Each structure stands twice: as structure tokens, then as C-alpha cells.
Amino acid sequence: MIKIRHIISLTLLLATLAAHAATFRVQAPTRVEVGGKFRVEYVLEGAEGINPSFPQLDGATLLYGPSVSTSMSMTSINGQTSTNYSQVFTMLYEAVTPGKHTLAPATITADGRKLTTRSTTIEIVPASGNGSPSAQYPNHQPQPYQPQPNNDPDFTNPMNQTAGSNVDANDFFVKVSMSKDVVYEQEAVVCLIKLFTRYNVSKFHCTQQPTFNGFLIEELPVDNNSRPQVETVNGKQYYTAVLKKCILYPQQSGKLTITSGNYDVQLVQFDVYSTPMGQISNPVPIDIQVKSNSASVNIKPLPEPKPANFSGAVGEFTATSKIYPHSFKTYAPATYSIIVSGTGNLKYIQNPVVVLPREFDTYDPQSKVNLSPDGNNMSGDVTFEYPFIPQHIGDFEIPDTYFVYFNTTTQQYDSIKVNGCKLKVEKGEGKPSDHYKLRNMDIRPISTDEMTLSKGQNFFVTKWWYWLIFAAALALAFAGLAFYRKIEKTHADTSLMRTRRASKVAQRRLKKAQECLNNHDSNGFYTEMLTALWGYLSDKLTIPVSELSKDNIAMEMEKFGFPQEHIDDTMSMLETCEFAQYAPSLDEGDMPAVYDKCAQLIDQLEKTKRRKTPTT
């Protein structure tokens, strides 16, 4: 067992070391136009490095660098704390000479080892002449060129994001917007929560989510893996990212408001230094707190009066019906279905009312929803299934019904006729279901048998058998009273009752231990003894199994009112059984003595009454 534990520990240690081994890699574009500025990043993860050495890149001019950005995160799981440390060395170049240029490996020392990046090739091509030199990075698609107004400097340039400069609401904000200002009840409206920033964001945490009181919500997928987009707002350019997008279905009329959310954000500014080789920037984090705006929508009530068969559906829909199977036999299940398709609040439509023949055994309708986002609403279909089982042969009919909904285009109620069907039920195998029988028990068939009526009146108290039954009942009552008094007298002898109960408890608890004792199974014997003791103490002291421990048992026994000698005997018995369980070499001759002592201990514990808690 010890060797196996050592092997498992060594395996876990090696896996941990492999998971936290330091790595050193390079990130560089594969293709750059002449005159284009591009970054080369050397990323060290898992350790802190010293003595870095970076190669020169032919065909490009170093503008600044290396600038160093460090980050550290700590994770604690089950009391085990792990630290992840990373460094990023950034070099900014300007492409000069066309051709393919090889960037030699860089080196760094970390964890006592010398780490080396791979070599990579950067192709510099002539400028395309569109005034927007570009750099292509592996696994990334180039972003389309976004023209910038003359009064807006390049907000992506670190030289324009000086550390210590004020960050106001025009530099970073979260906006909540609605697709419509006025809608009807249950009409879809899209809520979009979007982030706008002119700085790089290193951390983003929502401390308070916006609330959507009065709405039912359908979340829409958001692609969080795509690169940030660039948008222009009031003449300024921003990186944007969608935080949340959902379709809301208002459930009441009036003005409904989506409250603002609170966010803790860490932005990145730069300390800029001038050197003989150019300017160098060093990232500096800055923490801010942001509160989004609130947004309101005016909800109009649905027109009154509402039709009698209105299903609660709002949108544009079609409705059809089908039945399965096509032939019917008694006691064989079948299903009548109504399929509603279209765009709107399909998920929240009520079951259309369908009247099935009384001769059918019917069950509660079921619905199956198949939805997908469609622009600013949800489209798809919902199938309402009405299961039934014919109980009689003959011709039957499911009448037509109507699906009524509110059309948001015409702003009025529309009614769609849903065809019923005629059924011919033939003889099948089986018998009527109990569900059908119970449902039809309210009116019983009229009896056609002859009824025998008597005009005479006889009093049963004049019969001899009445007095015989009365005497027997009286004797039985006296016998029962005498038996009750005997039991009450026995119960008054508390010492006797405790002894009886204790013996039963001991015998029941230690039954399996007695079997192991007879079979000379010492390991099983002590296991069952421990199980009996722990189980008995858990029941006696009302301690949950999850909280069973020697300390808790001793404390609860003292509260219960057990003498100290009983507490000491209990602790000693638990220790004896636990030691014997893990020491198989003990003499088996001790087992009968341990069994008797444990039985006596349980008897003693059973005789102790719980201490009364003083009342104030």
C-alpha cells in the first residue's frame, strides 16, 4: 500500500510540474507592407525570466522596445494555492526593406533553464498605396481599414495613452440600448449591452447586473472570441464588444425600465520614455468604476376586448393540425396535434382548447418547442400534442378549433381555423383503462332489476342476538381496560423498561458483529463494532453522520447528561475498535471481551436520561 501511495504521489508531482513548466514563445506577423508599423511580442509563461536576449530584425527599424508587461494570478483549490506568472516583451518595428526576413530565436533564463523561442519569417511587401499599411498575424484575419477623422488621434498608439491622464466618460462607457421605444405586451424587443473603450482593457468584472423586471428573457448567443470592432461615436473611435444581447417579452403595460449595471474595470495606460533609440512605453494599469445607463420602453396594453379563445400569442403565425396514426382501434394510443409556426413569443403560448369525444380516455396536453433567433425576434414552431385512447368502437369527430393571436403588423387580433378530423374506431385488443373508468363514475347506470319492498318495521333491540353481541362487547371492553392498566403499571417501572429497551438496542446493533465473532473474522468484527457504535451514538445524541467525530460525541454526551466515566468508556471503546481494525495482529481471544463490554456500554448509555434544559 505504501509503494502504491508513493507512486501516486510521484505521478501527481510530475503532472503538477509539467502543468507549471515555463514556456517561451514569439508572436509576430507573417506579412507586412513597407512603411507599416507592427509589433513582435515575446511571451514567457510560468516563471519570471532574467537575462533576456532579443535578435535584430533585418529589413525593419526598431521604433521602441522592449517594453515589459507582467501579470500574476493566484488560484486556491481545496487549500492548495498555485501561482501563474507571465511576462510579455513588446518590440515596435517599422517595415523598411521588401523581402523575406528571418527573425532569429530569442533566449531567456527561467527556473534555472535557458529557454529559446522558435525562429520565424516575416515577409515585407511593397506598399499597396491605399495609405493603410497592414500587418498579417497568424490565425488572425486583417481588420478592414476604418478611416479616422482628422480631429481624432490614433487611439491605438501607446504614445497617445500617457499614464496619469484623466479617463472620463468619453473614453470608456457601457451602453444599454433597446431596439424599440414603444411595443405591445408580449411583443419582442431586443436589449443590447455594449462596451465602448479607447483603451486596452486588462480586467473587466460586473459587480451588479442590470435588472429586467416585468420582462421574460431569451438570451441570444454572443461571440466573445471575435476581435473587437471599431466604431465611431460623436467623431471619436472606440473599440466595442457586446456584453449581453437578449430578446425581452414585456408582461405588463406601462413604462418598464432596465436598470443600470455596475462594473469594475482595469485599463492600461503607458509611461513613455525618450531614449537615443527612440521612445519606449511601459504599461501602467489603472482601476476605474463604471455605471451603465438605464433604458426604458413604453408598453401598450393589448386591445380590449380580447377574443374568448385568445392564446396569448403575439407576433405573426400559422397553424395546422395532424393526427397519428391514420387508423384507430380501441385501447390503442393516438395523438392529435396542433402545430403553430411563425415569429413571436412562441415559447409562452397557451394550449389551444381542443374538445375530444367523451368516449376517449384523454390525458394532459404536452408541448414541444423548436426555436432559433431570427433578427430581433424568435422564430420556429411549437407543437401541442393531445394524447388519447379510444374506449369504444364507432364513428367519432374532433371538432374544428381556432387559434387566435395578436398580429403585430396589422395591430389587431387574427383567428386561424384549425381543422378537426373524423375518426372511425375499430375493435382492438385490450380492456378499458382505469383512468377512463374513474373519469366516468359520476353517473351510474339505472338499475332495471326488480326491487323487493317491505312495509313492516322490526326493531333489532328485541332480537336475542343483539343482547348477545352487547354482552360480548361489554366483556371485551372490561378485558381491554384491565390489559391497559397492566401495561401502564409496567411502564411506570422505568428501570425495567430501560433495561428491556437497552437489551433490544444492544442486540439489534451488535447482531452483525456477533456473526463475525462466531466466524472468527476479526477484521469484520471490529468493523461492525465501529459501525454499531457510531450509528448508535449518532441516533442517541441526534448528531448528523456528516458531523460525527470523537470531539463532537464527547461534547454532546456531556450536554446529554452522561457521567464522565461513561464518556471515558465510550472514547476508550472507539479507540480500541479503531486500533484493532488497523492492527490485524491482535489476539482474536480479545473479541468476546470487547463484544461484552460494548453491549454493557450500550446498556448503560440507554439507562441515562437526557438532562433537562433549564428554562428562563
C-alpha positions as CSV (number, residue, x, y, z in Angstrom):
1,M,0.0,0.0,0.0
2,I,2.9,2.4,0.8
3,K,4.5,1.8,-2.5
4,I,1.3,2.5,-4.4
5,R,0.9,5.7,-2.4
6,H,4.4,6.8,-3.3
7,I,3.8,6.0,-7.0
8,I,0.5,8.0,-7.0
9,S,2.2,11.0,-5.2
10,L,5.1,10.9,-7.6
11,T,2.7,10.8,-10.6
12,L,0.8,13.8,-9.2
13,L,4.0,15.7,-8.6
14,L,5.3,15.1,-12.1
15,A,1.9,16.2,-13.6
16,T,2.0,19.4,-11.5
17,L,5.5,20.2,-12.6
18,A,4.5,19.6,-16.2
19,A,1.5,21.8,-15.9
20,H,3.6,24.6,-14.5
21,A,6.7,24.3,-16.7
22,A,7.8,27.6,-18.0
23,T,7.3,28.3,-21.8
24,F,8.8,31.0,-24.0
25,R,7.3,31.8,-27.4
26,V,7.2,34.6,-30.0
27,Q,4.2,36.2,-31.7
28,A,4.9,38.1,-34.9
29,P,3.1,38.9,-38.2
30,T,3.7,36.8,-41.3
31,R,3.3,39.6,-43.8
32,V,3.8,43.4,-43.5
33,E,3.7,46.3,-46.0
34,V,6.6,48.7,-46.4
35,G,6.0,51.6,-44.1
36,G,3.7,49.6,-41.8
37,K,4.2,49.5,-38.1
38,F,4.0,46.1,-36.4
39,R,4.7,44.5,-33.0
40,V,6.7,41.5,-32.1
41,E,5.9,40.0,-28.7
42,Y,7.9,37.5,-26.7
43,V,5.7,35.8,-24.1
44,L,7.2,34.0,-21.1
45,E,4.6,32.0,-19.1
46,G,5.0,30.0,-15.8
47,A,8.1,31.8,-14.4
48,E,9.9,35.1,-14.1
49,G,12.8,35.4,-16.5
50,I,16.2,37.0,-16.3
51,N,18.9,37.9,-18.9
52,P,16.7,38.1,-21.9
53,S,18.4,38.4,-25.3
54,F,16.5,39.6,-28.4
55,P,17.7,39.3,-32.0
56,Q,17.8,42.1,-34.6
57,L,15.4,42.1,-37.4
58,D,16.8,42.9,-40.9
59,G,14.6,45.0,-43.1
60,A,12.8,46.8,-40.3
61,T,13.6,49.7,-38.0
62,L,13.1,49.3,-34.2
63,L,10.9,52.2,-33.0
64,Y,10.8,51.3,-29.4
65,G,11.2,48.4,-27.1
66,P,11.5,46.1,-25.5
67,S,8.7,47.2,-23.1
68,V,7.8,44.7,-20.4
69,S,4.3,43.8,-19.2
70,T,4.0,41.4,-16.2
71,S,1.0,39.7,-14.7
72,M,0.4,37.2,-11.9
73,S,-2.7,35.3,-10.9
74,M,-3.2,33.0,-7.8
75,T,-5.7,30.1,-7.6
76,S,-6.7,28.3,-4.4
77,I,-8.4,24.9,-4.7
78,N,-9.1,22.8,-1.6
79,G,-6.4,24.7,0.3
80,Q,-3.8,24.3,-2.4
81,T,-2.6,27.6,-3.8
82,S,-1.0,27.8,-7.3
83,T,0.5,30.9,-8.9
84,N,0.7,31.7,-12.6
85,Y,3.3,34.3,-13.6
86,S,3.8,35.7,-17.1
87,Q,5.9,38.4,-18.9
88,V,5.4,40.0,-22.3
89,F,8.3,41.8,-24.0
90,T,7.0,44.0,-26.8
91,M,9.0,45.5,-29.7
92,L,7.6,48.0,-32.1
93,Y,9.1,48.0,-35.7
94,E,8.5,49.9,-38.9
95,A,8.9,47.8,-42.1
96,V,11.6,49.2,-44.5
97,T,13.1,46.7,-46.9
98,P,10.9,44.4,-49.0
99,G,11.7,40.7,-48.9
100,K,11.5,37.7,-46.6
101,H,13.4,38.3,-43.4
102,T,14.1,35.7,-40.7
103,L,13.7,36.6,-37.0
104,A,16.3,34.6,-35.1
105,P,15.4,32.9,-31.8
106,A,15.3,34.9,-28.6
107,T,16.6,33.5,-25.3
108,I,15.8,33.9,-21.6
109,T,16.7,32.2,-18.4
110,A,13.8,31.0,-16.2
111,D,13.6,28.3,-13.5
112,G,17.3,27.7,-13.9
113,R,16.9,26.8,-17.5
114,K,17.7,28.6,-20.7
115,L,14.6,28.9,-22.9
116,T,14.6,29.6,-26.6
117,T,11.8,30.7,-29.0
118,R,11.5,29.4,-32.5
119,S,12.7,31.3,-35.5
120,T,10.0,32.9,-37.6
121,T,9.9,34.5,-41.1
122,I,8.3,37.9,-41.8
123,E,7.6,38.9,-45.4
124,I,7.8,42.6,-46.1
125,V,6.0,43.6,-49.3
126,P,5.7,46.8,-51.2
127,A,3.1,49.2,-50.0
128,S,-0.3,48.8,-51.7
129,G,-0.7,52.6,-52.0
130,N,-4.1,52.8,-50.1
131,G,-2.5,54.7,-47.3
132,S,-3.1,51.9,-44.8
133,P,-0.1,49.7,-44.3
134,S,-1.2,46.4,-42.7
135,A,0.4,43.5,-40.9
136,Q,-1.0,39.9,-41.1
137,Y,-0.7,37.8,-38.0
138,P,-1.0,34.0,-37.8
139,N,-4.5,32.8,-37.1
140,H,-6.0,36.3,-37.4
141,Q,-7.8,37.9,-40.3
142,P,-6.8,41.5,-41.1
143,Q,-9.4,44.1,-40.0
144,P,-10.9,46.4,-42.6
145,Y,-9.4,49.9,-42.6
146,Q,-11.5,52.4,-40.6
147,P,-10.9,56.0,-41.7
148,Q,-10.3,58.3,-38.8
149,P,-11.4,61.9,-38.6
150,N,-8.7,64.5,-38.6
151,N,-9.5,65.7,-35.1
152,D,-9.2,62.2,-33.5
153,P,-5.6,61.0,-32.9
154,D,-4.7,57.3,-33.3
155,F,-6.2,55.9,-30.1
156,T,-4.5,52.6,-30.6
157,N,-1.0,54.2,-30.3
158,P,0.5,53.7,-26.8
159,M,2.3,57.1,-27.2
160,N,-1.2,58.8,-27.0
161,Q,-2.3,56.9,-23.8
162,T,0.0,58.5,-21.3
163,A,-0.1,57.2,-17.7
164,G,-1.8,59.6,-15.3
165,S,-4.1,61.2,-17.9
166,N,-7.7,61.5,-16.9
167,V,-10.1,58.8,-18.1
168,D,-13.6,60.3,-18.4
169,A,-17.0,59.0,-19.6
170,N,-16.0,59.8,-23.2
171,D,-13.1,57.3,-23.1
172,F,-14.8,54.3,-21.6
173,F,-18.5,53.6,-21.1
174,V,-21.1,50.8,-21.2
175,K,-24.3,51.5,-23.1
176,V,-27.7,49.8,-22.8
177,S,-29.9,50.3,-25.9
178,M,-33.3,49.0,-26.9
179,S,-34.4,48.1,-30.5
180,K,-37.8,49.8,-30.0
181,D,-39.2,52.6,-27.8
182,V,-42.9,51.5,-27.8
183,V,-44.2,47.9,-28.1
184,Y,-47.3,45.9,-27.1
185,E,-47.5,43.4,-24.3
186,Q,-45.7,40.2,-25.3
187,E,-44.2,41.9,-28.3
188,A,-40.4,41.2,-28.7
189,V,-37.9,44.0,-28.1
190,V,-34.1,43.5,-28.2
191,C,-31.8,44.7,-25.5
192,L,-28.2,45.2,-26.3
193,I,-25.5,45.9,-23.7
194,K,-22.2,47.1,-25.4
195,L,-18.8,48.2,-24.1
196,F,-17.1,51.2,-25.7
197,T,-13.4,51.9,-24.9
198,R,-10.5,53.9,-26.2
199,Y,-8.0,52.0,-24.0
200,N,-6.9,48.4,-23.8
201,V,-8.8,46.5,-21.1
202,S,-6.9,44.1,-18.9
203,K,-9.7,43.2,-16.4
204,F,-13.5,43.6,-16.6
205,H,-15.8,42.5,-13.8
206,C,-19.6,43.1,-13.4
207,T,-20.4,43.9,-9.8
208,Q,-24.1,44.4,-10.4
209,Q,-26.1,43.1,-13.3
210,P,-28.9,45.2,-14.9
211,T,-32.3,44.0,-13.9
212,F,-35.2,43.2,-16.3
213,N,-38.3,43.5,-14.0
214,G,-41.5,42.9,-15.9
215,F,-39.9,41.0,-18.8
216,L,-39.4,37.4,-19.8
217,I,-35.9,37.0,-21.2
218,E,-34.5,34.9,-24.1
219,E,-30.7,35.1,-24.2
220,L,-29.0,35.4,-27.6
221,P,-25.5,34.0,-28.3
222,V,-22.7,36.5,-28.2
223,D,-19.4,35.7,-29.9
224,N,-16.8,36.6,-27.3
225,N,-13.9,35.1,-29.3
226,S,-14.1,37.6,-32.2
227,R,-11.7,40.5,-32.3
228,P,-13.1,43.9,-31.1
229,Q,-14.8,46.0,-33.6
230,V,-14.1,49.7,-34.2
231,E,-17.0,52.2,-34.2
232,T,-17.2,56.0,-34.4
233,V,-19.4,57.8,-31.9
234,N,-19.6,61.6,-31.9
235,G,-16.4,61.9,-34.0
236,K,-14.4,59.6,-31.8
237,Q,-13.4,56.0,-32.4
238,Y,-13.8,53.2,-29.9
239,Y,-13.2,49.5,-29.6
240,T,-16.5,47.8,-29.0
241,A,-17.6,44.5,-27.6
242,V,-21.1,43.1,-27.0
243,L,-21.5,42.1,-23.3
244,K,-25.1,40.9,-23.5
245,K,-27.8,40.5,-26.1
246,C,-31.3,39.3,-25.3
247,I,-34.9,39.4,-26.5
248,L,-37.4,40.7,-24.0
249,Y,-41.1,40.0,-23.8
250,P,-42.9,42.5,-21.6
251,Q,-45.5,41.0,-19.3
252,Q,-47.4,44.2,-18.3
253,S,-48.3,47.5,-19.7
254,G,-46.8,50.9,-18.7
255,K,-43.3,52.2,-18.6
256,L,-40.7,49.4,-17.9
257,T,-37.1,50.3,-17.1
258,I,-33.9,48.2,-17.4
259,T,-31.8,49.4,-14.5
260,S,-28.1,50.3,-14.9
261,G,-25.3,47.9,-14.2
262,N,-22.0,48.5,-12.2
263,Y,-18.6,47.4,-13.4
264,D,-15.0,47.3,-12.1
265,V,-12.6,47.8,-14.9
266,Q,-8.8,47.9,-15.2
267,L,-7.5,49.8,-18.2
268,V,-3.9,50.1,-19.5
269,Q,-2.0,53.4,-19.9
270,F,1.6,53.8,-20.7
271,D,4.7,55.6,-19.2
272,V,6.6,56.9,-22.2
273,Y,10.4,57.4,-22.1
274,S,12.7,59.0,-24.7
275,T,15.9,57.2,-25.4
276,P,18.7,57.6,-28.0
277,M,17.0,54.8,-30.0
278,G,13.5,56.3,-29.8
279,Q,10.6,56.3,-27.4
280,I,9.8,53.4,-25.1
281,S,6.5,52.7,-23.4
282,N,5.8,50.8,-20.2
283,P,2.2,49.6,-19.5
284,V,0.6,51.0,-16.3
285,P,-2.7,49.6,-15.1
286,I,-5.5,52.0,-13.8
287,D,-8.6,50.9,-12.0
288,I,-11.9,52.6,-12.6
289,Q,-15.6,52.0,-11.8
290,V,-18.2,52.4,-14.5
291,K,-22.0,52.6,-14.3
292,S,-24.1,52.0,-17.4
293,N,-27.1,54.0,-18.4
294,S,-30.7,52.8,-17.9
295,A,-33.1,52.2,-20.7
296,S,-36.9,52.4,-20.7
297,V,-39.6,51.1,-23.0
298,N,-43.3,52.1,-23.1
299,I,-45.6,49.1,-23.1
300,K,-49.0,49.4,-24.6
301,P,-51.8,47.0,-23.4
302,L,-53.3,44.7,-25.9
303,P,-56.6,45.9,-27.3
304,E,-59.8,45.2,-25.4
305,P,-62.0,43.2,-25.5
306,K,-59.8,40.1,-26.1
307,P,-61.3,37.2,-28.0
308,A,-62.6,34.3,-26.0
309,N,-60.0,31.8,-27.5
310,F,-57.0,34.2,-27.3
311,S,-53.9,32.1,-26.7
312,G,-51.6,34.9,-25.5
313,A,-49.6,34.7,-28.8
314,V,-48.2,38.0,-30.1
315,G,-46.4,38.1,-33.5
316,E,-47.1,36.5,-36.9
317,F,-48.2,32.8,-37.0
318,T,-49.7,30.0,-39.0
319,A,-51.4,26.9,-37.5
320,T,-52.1,23.4,-38.8
321,S,-53.2,20.1,-37.3
322,K,-52.3,16.4,-37.8
323,I,-53.3,13.1,-36.2
324,Y,-51.3,9.9,-35.7
325,P,-51.9,7.1,-36.5
326,H,-54.2,7.2,-39.5
327,S,-56.2,4.2,-38.4
328,F,-57.7,3.7,-34.9
329,K,-58.6,0.8,-32.7
330,T,-59.9,0.6,-29.2
331,Y,-57.4,0.7,-26.4
332,A,-54.6,1.8,-28.8
333,P,-53.0,5.2,-28.1
334,A,-53.2,8.0,-30.6
335,T,-52.3,11.7,-30.7
336,Y,-54.0,14.8,-32.2
337,S,-51.5,17.7,-32.7
338,I,-51.7,21.4,-33.4
339,I,-48.5,22.9,-34.9
340,V,-48.1,26.7,-34.6
341,S,-45.3,28.2,-36.7
342,G,-44.0,31.8,-37.1
343,T,-42.2,34.6,-35.3
344,G,-43.1,35.9,-31.9
345,N,-43.5,34.7,-28.3
346,L,-43.9,31.0,-29.3
347,K,-42.4,29.7,-26.1
348,Y,-45.2,31.4,-24.0
349,I,-48.3,30.4,-25.9
350,Q,-51.1,28.7,-24.0
351,N,-52.5,25.4,-25.2
352,P,-55.4,25.8,-27.7
353,V,-58.7,24.4,-26.4
354,V,-59.4,21.1,-28.1
355,V,-62.6,19.2,-27.3
356,L,-62.1,15.4,-27.6
357,P,-65.0,12.9,-27.6
358,R,-66.1,11.7,-24.1
359,E,-65.7,8.1,-25.2
360,F,-61.9,8.7,-25.4
361,D,-59.5,8.3,-22.5
362,T,-57.8,11.7,-22.6
363,Y,-54.5,13.0,-21.0
364,D,-53.0,16.4,-20.3
365,P,-51.6,18.1,-23.5
366,Q,-47.8,18.3,-24.0
367,S,-45.9,20.9,-25.9
368,K,-42.6,20.7,-27.9
369,V,-40.8,23.9,-28.7
370,N,-38.3,24.4,-31.6
371,L,-36.9,28.0,-31.7
372,S,-34.0,29.9,-33.1
373,P,-33.1,33.6,-33.2
374,D,-34.3,35.5,-36.2
375,G,-33.2,39.1,-36.3
376,N,-35.0,40.9,-33.5
377,N,-37.3,38.0,-32.5
378,M,-37.5,34.3,-32.1
379,S,-38.8,32.0,-35.0
380,G,-39.7,28.4,-35.2
381,D,-42.6,26.2,-34.2
382,V,-44.4,24.8,-31.2
383,T,-46.3,21.5,-31.3
384,F,-49.2,20.9,-28.9
385,E,-49.9,17.2,-28.5
386,Y,-53.2,15.9,-27.2
387,P,-52.9,12.1,-26.4
388,F,-56.0,9.9,-26.2
389,I,-57.1,6.3,-26.2
390,P,-60.4,5.3,-27.8
391,Q,-62.5,3.1,-25.5
392,H,-65.4,2.3,-27.8
393,I,-65.9,1.3,-31.5
394,G,-67.8,3.6,-33.8
395,D,-67.5,6.9,-35.6
396,F,-66.3,10.0,-33.8
397,E,-65.3,13.5,-34.6
398,I,-62.8,16.0,-33.2
399,P,-64.4,19.4,-33.9
400,D,-62.6,22.3,-35.6
401,T,-60.9,24.8,-33.3
402,Y,-59.5,28.3,-33.7
403,F,-56.0,29.7,-32.9
404,V,-56.3,33.4,-32.0
405,Y,-53.3,35.7,-31.8
406,F,-52.4,39.4,-31.9
407,N,-50.8,40.4,-35.2
408,T,-48.1,43.0,-34.5
409,T,-48.1,44.0,-38.2
410,T,-51.8,44.8,-38.5
411,Q,-52.2,45.5,-34.8
412,Q,-55.3,43.5,-34.5
413,Y,-56.4,40.0,-33.5
414,D,-56.4,37.3,-36.2
415,S,-58.1,34.0,-36.0
416,I,-56.8,30.8,-37.8
417,K,-59.2,27.9,-38.3
418,V,-57.5,24.6,-37.3
419,N,-59.2,21.6,-38.9
420,G,-60.5,18.8,-36.7
421,C,-61.0,15.3,-38.1
422,K,-63.4,12.3,-38.2
423,L,-62.3,9.0,-36.8
424,K,-63.5,5.5,-37.3
425,V,-62.6,3.3,-34.4
426,E,-62.5,-0.4,-34.9
427,K,-62.3,-3.3,-32.4
428,G,-58.9,-3.7,-30.8
429,E,-57.3,-5.9,-28.2
430,G,-57.3,-4.9,-24.5
431,K,-59.7,-3.6,-22.0
432,P,-60.9,-0.2,-20.8
433,S,-58.3,1.7,-18.8
434,D,-58.8,2.6,-15.1
435,H,-58.3,6.2,-16.0
436,Y,-61.4,6.1,-18.2
437,K,-63.4,4.2,-15.6
438,L,-62.7,6.7,-12.9
439,R,-63.5,9.7,-15.2
440,N,-66.9,8.3,-15.9
441,M,-68.0,7.3,-12.4
442,D,-70.1,10.4,-11.8
443,I,-73.3,8.9,-13.2
444,R,-74.1,5.2,-12.7
445,P,-76.5,3.2,-15.0
446,I,-80.1,3.0,-13.8
447,S,-80.9,-0.4,-12.3
448,T,-83.6,-2.5,-14.1
449,D,-83.8,-5.3,-11.6
450,E,-87.0,-6.0,-9.6
451,M,-87.0,-4.4,-6.1
452,T,-88.5,-6.2,-3.1
453,L,-90.0,-3.7,-0.6
454,S,-91.3,-4.4,2.9
455,K,-94.0,-2.5,4.8
456,G,-93.3,-4.0,8.2
457,Q,-90.9,-2.5,10.8
458,N,-88.7,-4.7,13.1
459,F,-86.6,-3.3,15.9
460,F,-83.4,-5.3,16.3
461,V,-83.2,-4.5,20.0
462,T,-85.9,-7.1,20.5
463,K,-83.7,-9.8,19.0
464,W,-81.7,-12.2,21.2
465,W,-78.5,-11.9,19.1
466,Y,-78.5,-8.2,19.8
467,W,-78.1,-8.8,23.6
468,L,-75.5,-11.5,23.0
469,I,-73.4,-9.1,21.0
470,F,-73.9,-6.4,23.6
471,A,-72.7,-8.7,26.4
472,A,-69.6,-9.8,24.4
473,A,-68.7,-6.2,23.6
474,L,-69.0,-5.3,27.3
475,A,-66.8,-8.1,28.4
476,L,-64.2,-7.2,25.7
477,A,-64.2,-3.6,27.0
478,F,-63.5,-4.7,30.6
479,A,-60.7,-7.1,29.4
480,G,-59.2,-4.3,27.4
481,L,-59.3,-1.9,30.3
482,A,-57.6,-4.5,32.6
483,F,-54.9,-5.1,30.0
484,Y,-54.3,-1.3,29.6
485,R,-53.9,-0.9,33.4
486,K,-51.3,-3.7,33.4
487,I,-49.3,-2.1,30.6
488,E,-49.5,1.3,32.4
489,K,-48.2,-0.3,35.6
490,T,-45.3,-2.0,33.7
491,H,-44.4,1.3,32.0
492,A,-44.3,3.0,35.4
493,D,-41.3,0.8,36.3
494,T,-38.8,3.0,34.4
495,S,-35.8,0.8,35.4
496,L,-37.4,-2.3,33.9
497,M,-38.4,-0.5,30.7
498,R,-34.9,1.0,30.2
499,T,-33.4,-2.5,30.7
500,R,-35.7,-4.0,28.1
501,R,-35.1,-1.3,25.6
502,A,-31.3,-1.3,26.2
503,S,-31.2,-5.1,25.6
504,K,-33.1,-4.8,22.4
505,V,-30.9,-1.9,21.1
506,A,-27.7,-3.8,22.0
507,Q,-28.9,-7.0,20.3
508,R,-30.0,-5.2,17.2
509,R,-26.9,-3.0,16.9
510,L,-24.4,-5.9,17.6
511,K,-26.1,-8.6,15.6
512,K,-23.7,-8.5,12.6
513,A,-20.7,-8.2,15.0
514,Q,-21.9,-11.4,16.7
515,E,-21.9,-13.2,13.3
516,C,-18.3,-12.1,12.6
517,L,-17.3,-13.2,16.2
518,N,-18.8,-16.7,15.5
519,N,-16.9,-16.9,12.2
520,H,-13.6,-15.7,13.8
521,D,-13.5,-12.8,11.4
522,S,-11.6,-10.2,13.4
523,N,-11.4,-7.5,10.7
524,G,-15.1,-7.8,10.0
525,F,-15.9,-8.0,13.8
526,Y,-14.2,-4.7,14.6
527,T,-15.6,-3.0,11.5
528,E,-19.2,-4.0,12.6
529,M,-18.4,-2.9,16.2
530,L,-17.4,0.5,15.0
531,T,-20.4,0.8,12.7
532,A,-22.7,-0.2,15.6
533,L,-21.1,2.3,18.0
534,W,-21.0,5.2,15.5
535,G,-24.6,4.5,14.4
536,Y,-25.9,4.2,18.0
537,L,-24.2,7.4,19.1
538,S,-25.5,9.3,16.1
539,D,-29.1,8.2,16.9
540,K,-28.8,8.6,20.6
541,L,-27.2,12.0,20.5
542,T,-29.0,13.2,17.3
543,I,-25.7,14.0,15.6
544,P,-25.8,14.1,11.7
545,V,-23.5,11.4,10.2
546,S,-21.5,14.2,8.4
547,E,-20.6,15.8,11.8
548,L,-19.6,12.6,13.7
549,S,-16.3,12.9,15.4
550,K,-14.9,12.0,18.9
551,D,-14.8,15.6,19.9
552,N,-18.4,16.2,18.9
553,I,-19.5,13.0,20.6
554,A,-17.8,13.8,23.9
555,M,-19.3,17.3,23.9
556,E,-22.8,16.1,23.1
557,M,-22.6,13.3,25.7
558,E,-21.7,15.9,28.3
559,K,-24.7,18.1,27.3
560,F,-26.9,15.0,27.3
561,G,-26.0,14.3,30.9
562,F,-23.8,11.2,30.7
563,P,-21.4,10.7,33.7
564,Q,-17.8,11.3,32.9
565,E,-16.9,7.6,33.4
566,H,-19.4,6.7,30.6
567,I,-17.9,9.3,28.3
568,D,-14.4,7.9,29.1
569,D,-15.6,4.3,28.5
570,T,-17.1,5.4,25.1
571,M,-14.0,7.1,23.9
572,S,-11.9,4.1,25.1
573,M,-14.1,1.7,23.2
574,L,-14.0,3.7,20.0
575,E,-10.2,3.9,20.2
576,T,-9.9,0.1,20.9
577,C,-12.0,-0.8,17.9
578,E,-10.3,1.7,15.6
579,F,-6.8,0.4,16.6
580,A,-7.9,-3.2,16.2
581,Q,-9.4,-2.5,12.8
582,Y,-6.0,-1.4,11.5
583,A,-3.9,-3.9,13.6
584,P,-5.0,-7.3,12.4
585,S,-2.3,-9.0,14.5
586,L,-4.3,-8.6,17.7
587,D,-5.3,-11.7,19.5
588,E,-8.7,-13.0,18.5
589,G,-9.3,-14.0,22.1
590,D,-10.0,-10.4,23.0
591,M,-13.0,-10.3,20.7
592,P,-15.6,-11.8,23.1
593,A,-14.5,-9.4,25.9
594,V,-14.8,-6.5,23.6
595,Y,-18.2,-7.6,22.5
596,D,-19.5,-8.0,26.1
597,K,-18.0,-4.7,27.1
598,C,-19.6,-2.9,24.2
599,A,-23.0,-4.4,24.9
600,Q,-22.7,-3.4,28.6
601,L,-21.7,0.1,27.5
602,I,-24.8,0.5,25.3
603,D,-27.0,-0.8,28.1
604,Q,-25.5,1.9,30.4
605,L,-26.0,4.6,27.9
606,E,-29.6,3.6,27.3
607,K,-30.3,3.9,31.0
608,T,-29.3,7.5,31.1
609,K,-32.0,10.2,30.6
610,R,-31.3,13.4,28.7
611,R,-30.6,16.3,31.0
612,K,-33.4,18.8,31.1
613,T,-32.5,22.2,29.7
614,P,-33.3,25.0,32.3
615,T,-35.9,27.4,31.2
616,T,-35.6,31.1,31.8
